[in-house]
Amino acid sequence: MNKKLIVVLKSSPRSQSSSSLLADQVAAGVQSKGAEPVVFDLAGMNINPCDACDFCQSGDVGCSVKDDMQQIYPKLREADGIVIASPVYWFTLCAQAKVCIDRWYALQGDWGNILEGKRFGLILAYGDTDPYTSGGINAIRSFQDMVRYLHGEAVGIVYCTSVKPGDVSSQPELLKRAFHLGDIIAE
């Protein structure tokens, strides 16, 4: 049996952000199940927006924009699961996460849907005390709609208040929940 592969997309521009630290816990949970986590730090990558050329819809699976998404696409194809880790900026996912997700357009079309049946998880950190007033709920709803559209399976969401970068490092229960998300997505 092949080892399961789980892609973890860290999108915060802060390397020690709460969403990044939680994503690291997810990766550790994935490893604990004997699966392979592949972590991408989107903020450090050159990912351009979709230019709507529709090359990917021409029958060839691929994207005409040659940037760092070319490193991510093969892993998304191989992946059994995908976890998106994002801070909430302006009431939804941050731009680094969103630009990557927008480019998933190249993975589905009349010829099929490469992401169909995959398992998905979401990590969110926001600077408010409430998922509604922070906009976290908008990110959650977008995630749920996206997974439904892709005919995937949403296996878990971990979200938290984090006023300062790395606040979650002093919240063992939250770290445990993120680790458990890694366990679940790798099953």
N, CA and C of each residue as an Amber inpcrd file, in Angstrom:
protein
   561
   0.8370000  -1.1720000   0.0000000   0.0000000   0.0000000   0.0000000
   0.8890000   1.2460000   0.0000000   0.5320000   2.2180000  -0.8170000
   1.2940000   3.4580000  -0.8760000   1.0460000   4.3020000   0.3600000
   2.0740000   5.0430000   0.7280000   1.9620000   5.9690000   1.8410000
   1.0770000   7.1350000   1.4160000   0.1400000   7.5260000   2.2690000
  -0.7220000   8.6630000   1.9600000   0.0970000   9.9490000   1.9670000
  -0.3090000  10.8620000   1.1010000   0.3650000  12.1520000   0.9860000
  -0.6420000  13.2540000   1.3160000  -0.2630000  14.1320000   2.2360000
  -1.1160000  15.2450000   2.6470000  -0.3670000  16.5390000   2.3770000
  -0.9550000  17.4130000   1.5830000  -0.3710000  18.7220000   1.2850000
  -0.8670000  19.7130000   2.3390000   0.0780000  20.4320000   2.9350000
  -0.2340000  21.4640000   3.9220000   0.2250000  22.7950000   3.3310000
  -0.7240000  23.6930000   3.1520000  -0.4460000  25.0030000   2.5500000
  -0.4630000  26.0720000   3.6420000   0.7320000  26.5050000   4.0370000
   0.8680000  27.5680000   5.0270000   0.8950000  28.8980000   4.2720000
   0.0390000  29.8340000   4.6600000  -0.0660000  31.0540000   3.8570000
   0.2670000  32.3420000   4.5870000   0.5450000  32.2740000   5.8530000
   0.8450000  33.5070000   6.5880000   2.2020000  34.0780000   6.1740000
   2.2990000  35.3990000   6.0410000   3.6070000  35.9970000   5.7640000
   4.5410000  35.9430000   6.9740000   4.0270000  35.5930000   8.1340000
   4.8420000  35.4580000   9.3470000   5.1860000  33.9900000   9.5540000
   6.4720000  33.6710000   9.5840000   6.8780000  32.2660000   9.7040000
   6.4790000  31.6580000  11.0460000   6.4100000  32.4370000  12.0880000
   6.0350000  31.9290000  13.4070000   4.6200000  32.3570000  13.7920000
   3.7800000  32.5200000  12.7930000   2.3940000  32.9040000  13.0430000
   1.6380000  31.7570000  13.6970000   0.5100000  32.0890000  14.2700000
  -0.3140000  31.0480000  14.8910000  -0.8140000  30.0400000  13.8690000
  -1.2440000  30.5080000  12.6890000  -1.7240000  29.5490000  11.6860000
  -0.5870000  28.6430000  11.2140000   0.6230000  29.1750000  11.1230000
   1.7800000  28.3550000  10.7180000   2.1370000  27.3270000  11.7940000
   2.1120000  27.7400000  13.0540000   2.4150000  26.8040000  14.1420000
   1.3590000  25.6940000  14.2060000   0.1070000  26.0490000  13.9850000
  -0.9390000  25.0230000  13.9570000  -0.7710000  24.0930000  12.7570000
  -0.3640000  24.6480000  11.6290000  -0.1070000  23.8210000  10.4400000
   1.0310000  22.8350000  10.7110000   2.0330000  23.2670000  11.4550000
   3.1300000  22.3600000  11.8280000   2.6150000  21.2070000  12.6830000
   1.6510000  21.4940000  13.5480000   1.0390000  20.4360000  14.3620000
   0.2430000  19.4680000  13.4940000  -0.4490000  20.0040000  12.4980000
  -1.1660000  19.1390000  11.5520000  -0.1730000  18.2030000  10.8690000
   0.9420000  18.7520000  10.3960000   1.9640000  17.9370000   9.7240000
   2.4950000  16.8560000  10.6630000   2.6850000  17.1910000  11.9370000
   3.1420000  16.1940000  12.9080000   2.0870000  15.1000000  13.0950000
   0.8150000  15.4800000  13.1160000  -0.2650000  14.5010000  13.2160000
  -0.3100000  13.5850000  12.0070000  -0.0750000  14.1520000  10.8320000
  -0.0250000  13.3690000   9.5890000   1.0970000  12.3340000   9.6950000
   2.2760000  12.7660000  10.1320000   3.4170000  11.8510000  10.2720000
   3.1330000  10.7540000  11.2890000   2.4230000  11.1080000  12.3570000
   2.1310000  10.1160000  13.3990000   1.2830000   8.9600000  12.8650000
   0.5820000   9.1830000  11.7740000  -0.2310000   8.1350000  11.1430000
   0.5320000   7.3940000  10.0470000   1.8170000   7.7300000   9.8760000
   2.6130000   7.0650000   8.8570000   2.4300000   7.6390000   7.4690000
   1.7490000   8.7610000   7.3730000   1.5420000   9.4260000   6.0800000
   2.6510000  10.4740000   5.8890000   2.7320000  10.9920000   4.6770000
   3.7730000  11.9690000   4.3470000   3.1670000  13.3660000   4.1970000
   3.5650000  14.2980000   5.0750000   3.1240000  15.6730000   4.8690000
   4.0770000  16.3890000   3.9140000   3.5260000  17.1340000   2.9850000
   4.3250000  17.9960000   2.1070000   3.8560000  19.4130000   2.3820000
   4.7490000  20.2220000   2.9450000   4.3880000  21.5590000   3.4000000
   4.9270000  22.5960000   2.4230000   4.0540000  23.4970000   2.0150000
   4.4450000  24.6250000   1.1730000   4.1940000  25.9120000   1.9500000
   5.1880000  26.7890000   1.9560000   5.0610000  28.1070000   2.5760000
   4.7350000  29.0980000   1.4620000   3.4560000  29.3190000   1.2460000
   2.9940000  30.1100000   0.1030000   3.5180000  31.5370000   0.1020000
   3.6800000  32.1270000   1.2790000   4.1260000  33.5250000   1.3520000
   5.5320000  33.6990000   0.7940000   6.3220000  32.6490000   0.8200000
   7.6870000  32.7140000   0.2980000   7.8010000  32.2650000  -1.1500000
   6.6740000  32.0140000  -1.7830000   6.6900000  31.5130000  -3.1510000
   6.2010000  32.5830000  -4.1240000   6.5940000  32.4270000  -5.3630000
   6.1530000  33.3290000  -6.4290000   4.9360000  32.6960000  -7.1080000
   3.7560000  33.1090000  -6.6460000   2.5090000  32.5910000  -7.2120000
   1.7120000  33.7720000  -7.7410000   1.4860000  33.7400000  -9.0330000
   0.7490000  34.8130000  -9.6970000  -0.7370000  34.4700000  -9.7620000
  -1.5700000  35.4890000  -9.9110000  -3.0050000  35.2120000 -10.0570000
  -3.3030000  34.5130000 -11.3830000  -4.4310000  33.8480000 -11.4300000
  -4.9230000  33.2650000 -12.6730000  -5.1340000  34.4010000 -13.6710000
  -4.6920000  34.1930000 -14.9110000  -4.8770000  35.2580000 -15.9140000
  -6.0700000  34.9820000 -16.8420000  -6.8730000  33.9860000 -16.5090000
  -8.1140000  33.6800000 -17.2280000  -7.8990000  33.3700000 -18.7060000
  -6.7590000  32.7790000 -19.0340000  -6.4870000  32.4470000 -20.4360000
  -7.2400000  31.1980000 -20.8920000  -7.6810000  30.3610000 -19.9240000
  -8.3900000  29.1140000 -20.1710000  -7.5520000  28.0360000 -20.8640000
  -6.2330000  28.1890000 -20.8790000  -5.3560000  27.1380000 -21.4020000
  -5.6590000  25.8090000 -20.7220000  -5.8730000  25.8720000 -19.4020000
  -6.1110000  24.6520000 -18.6300000  -7.4160000  23.9610000 -19.0090000
  -8.3000000  24.6690000 -19.6440000  -9.5870000  24.1050000 -20.0200000
  -9.5820000  23.5660000 -21.4590000  -8.4250000  23.6360000 -22.1160000
  -8.3240000  23.2340000 -23.5190000  -8.2120000  21.7260000 -23.7080000
  -8.2140000  20.9890000 -22.6180000  -8.0660000  19.5410000 -22.7180000
  -6.7590000  19.0650000 -22.1270000  -5.7690000  19.9440000 -22.0430000
  -4.5090000  19.6180000 -21.3860000  -4.6460000  19.9760000 -19.9130000
  -4.2310000  19.0680000 -19.0560000  -4.2130000  19.3750000 -17.6380000
  -2.9370000  20.1670000 -17.3860000  -3.0930000  21.4070000 -17.0600000
  -1.9190000  22.2320000 -16.7990000  -2.2720000  23.6980000 -16.8440000
  -1.2940000  24.5130000 -16.5410000  -1.4820000  25.9530000 -16.4670000
  -0.3790000  26.6240000 -17.2730000  -0.7530000  27.6410000 -18.0230000
   0.2340000  28.3310000 -18.8570000   1.0900000  29.3160000 -18.0630000
   0.6710000  29.6630000 -16.8520000   1.4380000  30.5980000 -16.0250000
   2.5770000  29.8250000 -15.3760000   3.7760000  30.1580000 -15.7130000
   4.9520000  29.4340000 -15.2130000   5.5230000  30.1600000 -13.9940000
   5.1310000  29.6780000 -12.8550000   5.5930000  30.2330000 -11.5880000
   5.6930000  29.0830000 -10.5930000   5.7230000  29.3740000  -9.3080000
   5.9170000  28.3260000  -8.3170000   4.7200000  27.3940000  -8.1280000
   3.5870000  27.7070000  -8.7300000   2.4770000  26.7500000  -8.6940000
   2.8670000  25.4640000  -9.4060000   3.8190000  25.5470000 -10.3170000
   4.2680000  24.3440000 -11.0280000   4.8900000  23.3280000 -10.0710000
   5.3720000  23.7910000  -8.8950000   5.8800000  22.8780000  -7.8580000
   4.7270000  22.2640000  -7.0660000   3.6500000  23.0210000  -6.9200000
   2.5200000  22.6000000  -6.0880000   1.5650000  21.6770000  -6.8400000
   1.3250000  21.9510000  -8.1220000   0.3610000  21.1580000  -8.8880000
   0.5870000  19.6520000  -8.8020000   1.8180000  19.1530000  -9.0130000
   1.9860000  17.6910000  -8.9560000   1.6350000  17.1030000  -7.5920000
   1.9410000  17.8350000  -6.5390000   1.6300000  17.3450000  -5.1910000
   0.1230000  17.3850000  -4.9270000  -0.5720000  18.4030000  -5.4390000
  -2.0340000  18.4410000  -5.3010000  -2.6620000  17.2650000  -6.0410000
  -2.1050000  16.9180000  -7.1940000  -2.6210000  15.7660000  -7.9600000
  -2.4530000  14.4690000  -7.1750000  -1.2760000  14.3070000  -6.5570000
  -0.9540000  13.0830000  -5.8150000  -1.6530000  13.0040000  -4.4640000
  -1.9970000  14.1480000  -3.9070000  -2.4460000  14.2320000  -2.5160000
  -3.7110000  13.4380000  -2.2400000  -3.7280000  12.8470000  -1.0610000
  -4.9490000  12.2440000  -0.5310000  -5.7390000  13.2940000   0.2460000
  -5.0210000  14.2930000   0.7660000  -5.6610000  15.3440000   1.5380000
  -4.9170000  16.6550000   1.4010000  -5.6250000  17.7370000   1.6590000
  -5.0720000  19.0880000   1.5430000  -5.5400000  19.8910000   2.7510000
  -4.5910000  20.5550000   3.4110000  -4.9150000  21.4260000   4.5380000
  -4.4740000  22.8410000   4.1840000  -5.3880000  23.7720000   4.3510000
  -5.1160000  25.1940000   4.1170000  -4.9940000  25.8540000   5.4810000
  -3.8760000  26.5220000   5.7290000  -3.6650000  27.2570000   6.9790000
  -3.5360000  28.7350000   6.6400000  -4.4020000  29.5550000   7.2380000
  -4.4360000  30.9700000   6.8770000  -4.7900000  31.8410000   8.0740000
  -4.1600000  33.0130000   8.1550000  -4.7100000  34.0280000   9.0460000
  -5.9370000  34.6320000   8.3650000  -6.7990000  35.2190000   9.1320000
  -7.9580000  35.9150000   8.5750000  -7.5620000  37.3830000   8.4080000
  -7.5430000  37.8200000   7.1550000  -7.2550000  39.2170000   6.8280000
  -8.4810000  39.7710000   6.1260000  -8.9430000  40.8680000   6.5550000
 -10.0920000  41.5260000   5.9350000 -11.2580000  40.5690000   5.7300000
 -11.5540000  39.8290000   6.7870000 -12.7700000  39.0370000   6.8950000
 -12.8130000  37.7830000   6.0530000 -11.6680000  37.2600000   5.6440000
 -11.6340000  35.9790000   4.9380000 -10.2000000  35.4520000   4.8920000
  -9.9430000  34.4620000   4.0540000  -8.5960000  33.9260000   3.8700000
  -7.6540000  35.0310000   3.4090000  -6.3890000  34.9100000   3.7620000
  -5.4090000  35.8980000   3.3140000  -5.1360000  35.7360000   1.8140000
  -4.5590000  36.7550000   1.2200000  -4.3160000  36.7750000  -0.2320000
  -3.4100000  35.6300000  -0.6790000  -2.4170000  35.2770000   0.1140000
  -1.4940000  34.2050000  -0.2700000  -2.2320000  32.8790000  -0.4240000
  -3.1870000  32.6160000   0.4570000  -3.9890000  31.3870000   0.3310000
  -4.9300000  31.4900000  -0.8620000  -5.5680000  32.6270000  -0.9870000
  -6.5840000  32.7890000  -2.0270000  -5.9980000  32.7040000  -3.4300000
  -4.8330000  33.3110000  -3.6610000  -4.2520000  33.2590000  -5.0070000
  -3.8900000  31.8110000  -5.3780000  -3.4310000  31.0410000  -4.4170000
  -3.1240000  29.6270000  -4.6760000  -4.4070000  28.8640000  -4.9990000
  -5.4290000  29.0600000  -4.1920000  -6.6980000  28.3650000  -4.4220000
  -7.3040000  28.7590000  -5.7660000  -7.2320000  30.0310000  -6.1230000
  -7.7530000  30.4650000  -7.4300000  -7.1040000  29.6920000  -8.5680000
  -5.8440000  29.3600000  -8.4170000  -5.1180000  28.6370000  -9.4640000
  -5.5040000  27.1610000  -9.5320000  -6.2990000  26.6730000  -8.5920000
  -6.8050000  25.3060000  -8.6650000  -7.7660000  25.1440000  -9.8260000
  -8.1750000  26.2330000 -10.4210000  -9.0230000  26.1900000 -11.6200000
  -8.4050000  25.2690000 -12.6670000  -7.0790000  25.2340000 -12.7100000
  -6.3690000  24.3980000 -13.6820000  -6.5040000  22.9040000 -13.3890000
  -7.0680000  22.5600000 -12.2490000  -7.1830000  21.1600000 -11.8640000
  -8.5790000  20.5810000 -12.0750000  -9.4480000  21.3730000 -12.6670000
 -10.7930000  20.8700000 -12.9400000 -11.3200000  21.5180000 -14.2100000
 -12.1370000  20.7730000 -14.9060000 -12.7290000  21.2620000 -16.1470000
 -13.6290000  20.2050000 -16.7470000 -13.9990000  20.3730000 -18.0030000
 -14.8540000  19.3960000 -18.6760000 -14.2130000  18.0130000 -18.7260000
 -12.8940000  17.9590000 -18.6620000 -12.1580000  16.6980000 -18.7240000
 -12.1090000  15.9810000 -17.3770000 -12.5410000  16.6360000 -16.2910000
 -12.5350000  15.9810000 -14.9790000 -12.1900000  16.9430000 -13.8520000
 -12.0780000  16.3800000 -12.6660000 -11.8080000  17.1470000 -11.4630000
 -10.7590000  16.3960000 -10.6490000  -9.5340000  16.8430000 -10.7060000
  -8.4280000  16.1660000 -10.0290000  -8.5810000  16.1860000  -8.5090000
  -9.2890000  17.1740000  -7.9850000  -9.4340000  17.3000000  -6.5330000
 -10.6470000  16.5550000  -5.9700000 -11.4410000  15.9730000  -6.8460000
 -12.6330000  15.2420000  -6.4080000 -12.2470000  14.0860000  -5.4910000
 -12.9970000  13.9580000  -4.4030000 -12.7820000  12.8570000  -3.4760000
 -11.6600000  13.0660000  -2.4780000 -10.9130000  14.1360000  -2.6080000
  -9.8230000  14.3890000  -1.6540000 -10.3910000  14.9020000  -0.3410000
  -9.6110000  14.7330000   0.7150000  -9.9890000  15.1870000   2.0470000
  -9.3770000  16.5680000   2.2760000 -10.1220000  17.4350000   2.9240000
  -9.6870000  18.8110000   3.1400000  -9.8140000  19.1990000   4.6090000
  -8.8590000  20.0170000   5.0550000  -8.9020000  20.5920000   6.3880000
  -8.5600000  22.0650000   6.3130000  -8.9690000  22.8000000   7.3360000
  -8.7440000  24.2430000   7.3800000  -8.2470000  24.6480000   8.7550000
  -7.2320000  25.4980000   8.7630000  -6.6970000  26.1200000   9.9750000
  -6.8640000  27.6220000   9.8160000  -7.4420000  28.2750000  10.8120000
  -7.6110000  29.7280000  10.7770000  -7.1760000  30.3420000  12.1020000
  -6.5480000  31.5020000  12.0070000  -6.2400000  32.3050000  13.1920000
  -6.6640000  33.7390000  12.8990000  -7.3060000  34.3620000  13.8740000
  -7.7760000  35.7290000  13.6840000  -7.5670000  36.5270000  14.9670000
  -7.5320000  37.8440000  14.8330000  -7.2210000  38.7270000  15.9460000
  -8.4190000  39.2040000  16.7270000  -9.5370000  38.5890000  16.5800000
 -10.7440000  38.9430000  17.3120000 -11.0930000  37.7620000  18.2160000
 -12.0810000  37.9280000  19.0370000 -12.4720000  36.8420000  19.9320000
 -13.6200000  36.0000000  19.3930000 -14.0940000  36.3300000  18.2090000
 -15.2990000  35.6880000  17.6950000 -15.1490000  35.3850000  16.2060000
 -15.5330000  34.1810000  15.7620000 -15.4160000  33.8690000  14.3380000
 -16.3440000  34.7040000  13.4500000 -17.3960000  35.2490000  14.0190000
 -18.3240000  36.0640000  13.2240000 -17.8060000  37.4820000  13.0420000
 -17.4400000  38.1430000  14.1250000 -16.9840000  39.5280000  14.0000000
 -15.5970000  39.6260000  13.3800000 -14.8140000  38.5680000  13.4500000
 -13.4700000  38.5710000  12.8570000 -13.4990000  38.3560000  11.3540000
 -14.5870000  37.7720000  10.8660000 -14.6530000  37.3680000   9.4660000
 -14.2450000  35.9240000   9.2710000 -13.8150000  35.2650000  10.3290000
 -13.4460000  33.8570000  10.2210000 -14.5720000  33.0210000   9.6310000
 -15.8060000  33.3830000   9.9590000 -16.9520000  32.6310000   9.4340000
 -17.0180000  32.7200000   7.9120000 -16.5990000  33.8490000   7.3510000
 -16.5760000  33.9750000   5.8860000 -15.5740000  33.0020000   5.2790000
 -14.4070000  32.8850000   5.9060000 -13.3960000  31.9400000   5.4260000
 -13.9120000  30.5050000   5.5560000 -14.5850000  30.2210000   6.6590000
 -15.1340000  28.8760000   6.8700000 -16.1840000  28.5590000   5.8130000
 -17.0620000  29.4890000   5.5730000 -18.1130000  29.2540000   4.5650000
 -17.5130000  29.1030000   3.1630000 -16.5260000  29.9100000   2.8450000
 -15.8550000  29.7710000   1.5380000 -15.2170000  28.3940000   1.4090000
 -14.5510000  27.9610000   2.4720000 -13.9320000  26.6340000   2.4900000
 -14.9870000  25.5490000   2.2790000 -16.0910000  25.6310000   3.0240000
 -17.1420000  24.6280000   2.8950000 -17.7390000  24.6060000   1.4920000
 -17.9810000  25.7810000   0.9330000 -18.5250000  25.8610000  -0.4320000
 -17.5400000  25.2860000  -1.4390000 -16.2500000  25.6010000  -1.2730000
 -15.2230000  25.1130000  -2.1840000 -15.1540000  23.5800000  -2.1550000
 -15.1190000  23.0200000  -0.9650000 -15.0270000  21.5650000  -0.8310000
 -16.2660000  20.8950000  -1.4200000 -17.4240000  21.4680000  -1.1720000
 -18.6680000  20.9210000  -1.7400000 -18.6040000  20.9520000  -3.2730000
 -18.1630000  22.0860000  -3.8260000 -18.0460000  22.2310000  -5.2770000
 -17.0830000  21.2030000  -5.8660000 -15.9920000  20.9410000  -5.1670000
 -14.9750000  20.0050000  -5.6480000 -15.3610000  18.5440000  -5.4180000
 -16.4700000  18.3010000  -4.7340000 -16.8830000  16.9480000  -4.3550000
 -15.8130000  16.2810000  -3.5030000 -15.2710000  17.0960000  -2.5880000
 -14.2910000  16.6000000  -1.6290000 -14.9660000  16.3050000  -0.3040000
 -14.1530000  16.0400000   0.6930000 -14.6560000  15.7570000   2.0340000
 -13.9770000  16.7030000   3.0160000 -14.7460000  17.5410000   3.6720000
 -14.2190000  18.4160000   4.7250000 -14.1280000  17.5920000   6.0010000
 -12.9000000  17.3650000   6.4760000 -12.7240000  16.4970000   7.6430000
 -12.5100000  17.2620000   8.9340000 -12.2310000  18.5550000   8.8540000
 -12.0670000  19.3010000  10.0880000 -11.6170000  20.7250000   9.8720000
 -11.9790000  21.5450000  10.8510000 -11.5960000  22.9520000  10.8670000
 -11.1250000  23.2730000  12.2800000  -9.9600000  23.8900000  12.3760000
  -9.4480000  24.3690000  13.6530000  -9.2740000  25.8660000  13.5210000
  -9.9080000  26.6160000  14.4100000  -9.7830000  28.0730000  14.3470000
  -9.5940000  28.6280000  15.7500000  -8.9840000  29.8180000  15.7970000
  -8.6520000  30.3700000  17.1020000  -8.4410000  31.8760000  17.0540000
  -8.5140000  32.4690000  18.2270000  -8.1270000  33.8500000  18.4220000
  -6.6210000  33.8870000  18.6400000  -5.9740000  34.7860000  17.9640000
  -4.5290000  34.9480000  18.1270000  -4.1870000  36.4110000  17.8840000
  -3.9900000  37.1420000  18.9440000  -3.7190000  38.5730000  18.8310000
  -2.2770000  38.8280000  18.4050000  -1.3540000  38.0570000  18.9520000
   0.0660000  38.2270000  18.6290000   0.5730000  36.9710000  17.9190000
   1.5530000  37.1200000  17.0260000   2.1050000  35.9400000  16.3440000
   2.5510000  34.8830000  17.3570000   2.1470000  33.6710000  17.1150000
   2.5810000  32.5590000  17.9490000   1.8240000  32.3780000  19.2440000
   0.7470000  33.1360000  19.4490000  -0.0510000  33.0030000  20.6790000
  -0.4460000  31.5560000  20.9660000  -0.6400000  30.7860000  19.9390000
  -1.1320000  29.4130000  20.1370000  -0.1120000  28.5170000  20.8290000
   1.1410000  28.9030000  20.8460000   2.1510000  28.0450000  21.4680000
   1.8910000  27.8610000  22.9660000   1.0980000  28.7290000  23.5620000
   0.7590000  28.5900000  24.9850000  -0.6430000  28.0100000  25.1860000
  -1.1970000  27.3970000  24.1400000  -2.5380000  26.8110000  24.2230000
  -2.4740000  25.3230000  23.8540000  -2.0850000  24.4840000  24.8080000
  -1.8750000  23.0590000  24.4910000  -3.1070000  22.3530000  23.9210000
  -4.3030000  22.7200000  24.3640000  -5.5070000  22.0740000  23.8340000
  -5.7100000  22.3910000  22.3510000  -5.4030000  23.6190000  21.9770000
  -5.5180000  24.0270000  20.5770000  -4.4740000  23.3070000  19.7240000
  -3.2560000  23.2090000  20.2170000  -2.2090000  22.4750000  19.5090000
  -2.6070000  21.0120000  19.3350000  -3.2280000  20.4550000  20.3590000
  -3.6890000  19.0620000  20.3030000  -4.7780000  18.8970000  19.2430000
  -5.6970000  19.8680000  19.1470000  -6.7580000  19.7960000  18.1270000
  -6.1660000  19.8290000  16.7160000  -5.1360000  20.6610000  16.5140000
  -4.4860000  20.7280000  15.1940000  -3.7770000  19.4050000  14.8900000
  -3.0910000  18.8410000  15.8850000  -2.4310000  17.5450000  15.7070000
  -3.4650000  16.4940000  15.3380000  -4.6020000  16.5260000  16.0110000
  -5.6820000  15.5670000  15.7420000  -6.2370000  15.7260000  14.3210000
  -6.3140000  16.9630000  13.8250000  -6.7340000  17.1720000  12.4310000
  -5.7760000  16.4500000  11.4830000  -4.4860000  16.4860000  11.7880000
  -3.5110000  15.7420000  10.9870000  -3.7590000  14.2510000  11.0320000
  -4.0890000  13.7380000  12.2320000  -4.4470000  12.3270000  12.3870000
  -5.6330000  11.9610000  11.4890000  -6.6700000  12.7930000  11.5670000
  -7.9230000  12.5000000  10.8650000  -7.7320000  12.5400000   9.3520000
  -7.0470000  13.5600000   8.8670000  -6.9280000  13.7060000   7.4160000
  -6.0470000  12.6240000   6.8130000  -5.1570000  12.0400000   7.6390000
  -4.2500000  11.0000000   7.1470000  -4.8240000   9.6000000   7.2740000
  -5.9880000   9.4560000   7.8810000  -6.5860000   8.1150000   8.0430000
  -6.9420000   7.4830000   6.7220000
